[in-house]
Amino acid sequence: MSTIEVMPVPPTAGPLPPVPAADADRPAAKVRAFFRAWGLHLLLAIMAFGLTLPFLWMLLTSLKPLAEVGSDNWLPGSTLNIWQWHWHNYAEVFTTPGIHFTSWYANSLLIASWVTFLQLFTSSLAAFSFARLQWPGRDRVFLLYLATMMLPGLVMMVPNYQIMISLHLVDTFTGLIVPAAFTAFGTFLLRQFMLSIPTSIDEAAEIDGASKWRLYWDIILPLARPGLVALAIFTFIGNYQNIFWPLIMLRSTDKYTLPIGLMYFDSSRGQATQLLMAASAMMVIPLIIVFVVLQKQLVKGIQLGAVKG
């Protein structure tokens, strides 16, 4: 009779060793995260206050009389009563003899708007050609196109001025708008967005019978909207604040832009700093409106432009 060997049953495993829980570290980690977040917010608040300090000084100075402009007191009249501040300085900007503030304001908005529109149109067309069309030497031409960004604007100012003289465009708005209607930076920016769009969209549109213009206008441009908005903001702000080219091109006082016209507050009436600050405060209003309205699109466009391509 065969014997059956019974295998010994292993002893029952005892309790597992306690696993060190992270609960003990969680309060300390939360405290560190709390102070780190508040420290970062405090640093950003200090930086934001430092950046807004010049604008605050500009606004307060625009509400002072001329005798208090150089004083150490930030508040107009050293009082918190805003009704005693010199609000009439803003009205005096429009009524000062020899100051055509309304015309200068309109000229700046008109020139900046036209340059922005033309740059969006020409840059988007060039970017569409470099990104979506296939033609011999495309990439080499694009590199030559980018090489123009290496030339300083002051170097190109003299030949551009000579061209404007030969075309009889000196002292005209056309002479201010046309040379600024093309930009290699805008072409590069929009090309990066258009390269991120799948080429299968082009193939599907061509199968449906869409022309190249239809593809550009109805499909590519709407998809590249963040890049268009970012370029529009950069272009508008840059041309709205431009002073060198208008200062060279313009001769008539009524055609001046705001950056040139602001210099008249220190010449026609002596040193009218309070009026200069009031005019500067009104000058930045369109820039603030453009930035606030298009802020989300601007941030989105910069983020996409940084990772696409």
C-alpha positions in Angstrom: 0.0 0.0 0.0 1.5 3.2 -1.2 1.9 6.0 1.2 0.7 9.5 0.3 3.1 12.2 1.2 1.4 15.2 2.5 3.1 18.4 1.7 3.5 20.6 4.7 1.3 23.7 4.6 3.2 26.8 4.7 2.6 28.8 7.8 0.1 31.5 7.5 1.7 34.7 6.5 1.8 37.2 9.2 0.6 40.8 8.9 2.4 42.8 6.2 4.8 45.4 7.3 3.3 48.8 7.6 3.7 50.8 4.4 4.9 54.3 5.2 2.0 56.5 4.2 2.4 59.9 2.7 -0.3 61.3 4.9 2.4 62.6 7.3 4.0 64.6 4.5 0.8 66.0 3.0 0.3 68.9 5.5 3.9 70.0 5.0 3.6 69.7 1.2 0.4 71.7 1.3 2.0 74.4 3.4 5.0 74.6 1.0 2.7 74.7 -2.0 0.6 77.4 -0.4 3.5 79.7 0.4 5.1 79.0 -3.0 1.8 80.0 -4.8 1.4 83.1 -2.7 5.0 84.1 -3.1 4.7 83.8 -6.9 1.5 85.9 -6.8 3.2 88.5 -4.6 6.1 88.7 -7.0 3.8 89.1 -10.0 1.8 91.7 -8.2 4.9 93.7 -7.4 6.0 93.5 -11.1 2.6 94.5 -12.3 2.5 97.5 -10.0 6.0 98.5 -11.2 4.8 98.3 -14.8 1.6 100.3 -14.1 3.4 103.0 -12.1 4.4 105.1 -15.1 0.8 105.0 -16.4 -0.6 106.0 -13.0 1.8 108.9 -12.9 0.7 109.9 -16.4 -2.9 109.9 -15.4 -2.4 111.9 -12.2 -0.1 114.4 -13.9 -2.7 115.0 -16.6 -5.1 116.2 -13.9 -2.7 118.7 -12.3 -2.2 122.4 -13.0 1.1 123.3 -14.7 2.5 124.7 -11.4 2.2 121.3 -9.7 3.6 119.1 -12.4 7.1 119.2 -10.9 6.0 118.8 -7.3 6.6 115.7 -5.2 2.9 115.2 -4.6 1.4 112.5 -6.7 -2.2 113.6 -6.1 -3.4 116.7 -7.9 -3.8 119.4 -5.4 -2.7 117.0 -2.7 -6.4 116.0 -2.2 -8.4 112.9 -2.7 -11.4 114.9 -3.8 -11.5 114.0 -7.5 -13.9 116.9 -8.2 -11.1 119.4 -7.4 -8.8 117.9 -10.0 -8.2 119.7 -13.3 -10.4 117.6 -15.6 -10.6 120.5 -18.0 -7.0 119.7 -19.1 -8.6 117.0 -21.4 -10.9 119.5 -23.0 -8.1 122.0 -23.3 -6.2 119.6 -25.5 -8.8 120.0 -28.2 -9.1 123.8 -27.9 -5.4 124.8 -27.7 -4.5 127.1 -30.7 -2.2 125.4 -33.2 -3.0 121.9 -31.9 -5.1 119.8 -34.4 -5.5 116.9 -32.0 -8.7 115.6 -33.6 -7.1 115.5 -37.0 -4.0 113.9 -35.7 -6.0 111.3 -33.8 -8.0 110.4 -37.0 -4.8 110.3 -39.1 -3.1 107.8 -36.8 -6.2 105.6 -36.7 -6.6 105.7 -40.4 -3.0 105.0 -41.3 -2.7 102.2 -38.7 -5.9 100.6 -39.8 -5.0 100.6 -43.5 -1.5 99.3 -42.9 -2.9 96.5 -40.7 -5.4 95.5 -43.3 -2.9 95.5 -46.1 -0.3 93.6 -44.1 -2.9 90.9 -43.2 -3.9 90.6 -46.9 -0.4 90.5 -48.4 1.2 88.4 -45.7 -1.6 85.8 -45.8 -1.3 85.6 -49.5 2.5 85.1 -49.4 2.2 82.7 -46.5 -0.4 80.6 -48.4 1.9 80.4 -51.4 4.9 79.4 -49.3 3.0 76.9 -47.1 0.2 75.3 -49.3 1.4 75.6 -52.9 4.2 73.6 -54.6 6.4 75.5 -57.1 10.1 75.3 -58.0 12.5 77.1 -55.6 9.8 77.8 -53.1 11.9 77.2 -50.0 14.9 79.1 -51.3 12.8 82.1 -52.2 11.3 81.9 -48.7 14.8 82.0 -47.1 15.6 85.1 -49.3 12.4 86.6 -48.1 13.3 86.0 -44.5 16.8 87.5 -45.1 15.2 90.9 -45.5 14.4 90.8 -41.8 18.1 91.1 -41.2 18.2 94.6 -42.7 17.6 97.4 -40.1 14.6 99.7 -40.8 16.8 102.8 -40.7 19.0 101.4 -43.5 15.9 101.0 -45.7 14.5 104.4 -44.9 16.8 106.3 -47.2 16.1 104.3 -50.4 12.4 104.1 -49.5 12.3 107.9 -49.2 14.0 108.3 -52.6 11.4 106.1 -54.1 8.6 108.1 -52.5 10.2 111.3 -54.0 10.3 109.8 -57.5 6.7 108.7 -57.2 5.6 112.1 -55.8 4.2 110.5 -52.7 5.9 112.7 -50.1 3.5 114.4 -47.7 0.7 111.9 -48.6 -0.9 109.1 -46.6 -0.2 106.8 -49.5 3.5 107.3 -49.0 3.1 106.2 -45.4 0.9 103.2 -46.1 2.3 101.5 -49.1 5.9 100.9 -47.9 4.5 99.4 -44.7 2.0 97.2 -46.5 4.4 94.2 -46.8 6.3 92.5 -44.0 8.5 89.4 -43.9 7.7 88.8 -40.2 3.9 88.6 -40.9 4.6 86.2 -43.7 6.7 84.0 -41.5 4.2 84.1 -38.7 1.2 83.1 -40.8 3.2 80.5 -42.7 3.9 78.7 -39.4 0.1 78.5 -38.8 -0.7 77.3 -42.3 1.9 74.6 -42.1 0.2 73.2 -39.1 -3.1 72.7 -41.0 -3.3 69.1 -42.4 -2.8 68.9 -46.2 -5.7 66.5 -46.4 -8.0 69.5 -46.2 -6.5 70.8 -49.5 -7.0 67.5 -51.2 -10.6 67.2 -50.0 -11.3 70.7 -51.2 -9.8 70.1 -54.6 -11.8 66.9 -55.0 -14.9 69.0 -54.4 -13.9 71.4 -57.1 -12.6 74.3 -55.0 -10.1 76.6 -56.6 -6.9 77.9 -55.0 -8.6 81.2 -54.1 -11.5 79.4 -52.6 -9.2 77.2 -50.6 -7.3 80.3 -49.4 -10.3 82.4 -48.6 -12.9 80.0 -47.2 -10.7 77.3 -45.6 -7.2 78.3 -44.7 -7.9 81.9 -43.5 -10.5 80.9 -41.0 -8.3 78.1 -39.6 -5.4 80.6 -39.3 -7.5 83.2 -37.4 -5.3 83.2 -34.2 -2.3 84.0 -36.2 -4.1 86.8 -38.1 -5.3 88.3 -34.8 -1.8 88.2 -33.3 -0.3 89.8 -36.5 -3.1 92.4 -36.5 -2.4 93.5 -32.9 1.4 93.7 -33.5 0.9 95.7 -36.7 -1.7 98.1 -35.4 0.3 98.9 -32.3 3.6 99.3 -34.2 2.2 101.6 -36.8 0.0 103.6 -34.4 3.1 104.5 -32.4 5.5 104.9 -35.3 7.2 108.3 -35.4 10.3 108.0 -37.6 8.7 107.4 -41.0 5.8 109.9 -40.6 8.3 112.5 -39.3 10.3 112.1 -42.5 7.4 111.9 -45.0 4.9 114.5 -43.7 5.2 118.2 -44.3 1.6 119.5 -43.6 0.6 120.1 -40.0 -2.9 118.8 -40.6 -1.5 115.5 -41.8 0.6 114.8 -38.8 0.0 111.7 -36.7 -0.3 111.7 -32.9 3.4 110.8 -32.1 4.5 113.9 -34.1 1.7 116.1 -32.8 2.5 115.4 -29.2 5.7 117.3 -29.6 3.8 120.5 -30.2 2.7 120.6 -26.6 6.3 121.6 -25.7 6.7 124.2 -28.4 3.5 126.1 -29.2 2.6 126.8 -25.5 6.0 126.4 -23.9 6.2 123.3 -21.7 2.6 122.2 -21.2 3.4 118.9 -19.6 -0.1 118.5 -18.1 -1.6 118.8 -21.6 1.0 116.4 -23.0 0.1 113.8 -20.4 -3.6 114.3 -21.1 -3.1 113.8 -24.8 -0.9 110.7 -24.1 -3.6 109.2 -21.9 -6.1 109.6 -24.7 -3.6 108.3 -27.2 -3.4 104.9 -25.5 -7.1 104.3 -25.4 -7.3 102.6 -28.8 -4.4 100.3 -27.8 -6.1 99.3 -24.6 -9.4 98.6 -26.5 -7.7 96.5 -29.1 -5.8 94.5 -26.5 -8.8 93.9 -24.2 -11.1 92.8 -27.1 -8.5 90.5 -28.8 -6.6 89.4 -25.7 -7.7 85.7 -25.8 -7.0 85.4 -29.5 -3.6 87.1 -29.0 -2.5 84.6 -26.3 -3.8 81.7 -28.3 -2.0 82.9 -31.4 1.3 83.3 -29.6 1.0 79.8 -28.0 0.2 78.1 -31.3 2.9 80.0 -33.1 5.4 78.9 -30.5 4.7 75.1 -30.8 3.6 74.8 -34.4 5.7 74.6 -37.5 
